Every structure is written in structure tokens, then in C-alpha cells.
Amino acid sequence: ETADSEEATLLAIEMLTGRRASQIVLPLAGGDANAAWDQLNEAHKVSNALAARIDPHHSSARSASGFGLVPGRAYCVVTSGEIPSCGRMMRMRGFTTDPEWRGKWSD
């Protein structure tokens, strides 16, 4: 996605939810999963609508696409939390034309 389309996605999320939108590009520079998790939870604390996107140029992009996630595409993060014995999880929603997530905990 281009910067213009990323901005348009955030604007659309703001118009749809009535909340300020934030975006997290995964993985973060340096691959710090704890920092990404902290950003995600901070955004939820202040009631931001949150979009997450996998960097299409990162080495993890190929494995993400194997699970049905589209690198470069923004997904709405509906909620996140830690579940005992399961670990950290987040619920994401894509667009109707996106492929279905096929990873662990998919529905």
C-alpha cells in the first residue's frame, strides 16, 4: 500500500468508528514483540481504533501470507489480551475480499 492508501484506510476507520485511528506496522523495527504489544494495548486504553499491518518488505511477510494474511494490507484490531495458557492474542478483522485467516485459533 502507498502512504496515501494507508492514510485513507485510517480515515475510513475513523469515520466508521467515530474514534481516532492508529496504525502499528508489524514487526516493529528491531523485532521487539513486547514494544508492539505495549503499543497495541496503549491504543486500546485510550479508545483508539487500531489498524495493524504486516510490512510487505520484511522477511516474515511470506510466512504471514501462508496463514492468509495479506502483507501491506491494514486489518482492524478489534480487541487484544492475554489468555492464561494461550498467551497474547488479538482479534483482527479484514475486508470482505480478504482471504480467511488459517492460523492457530482461526474460526
Buried (B, 14 or more C-beta within 10 A) or exposed (E): BEEEEBEEBBEBBBEEBEBBBBBBBBBBEEEEEEBBBEBBBEBBEEEBBBBBBBBBEBEEBEEBBEEBBBBBBBBBBEEBEEEEEEEBEBEBEBEEEEEEBEEEEEE
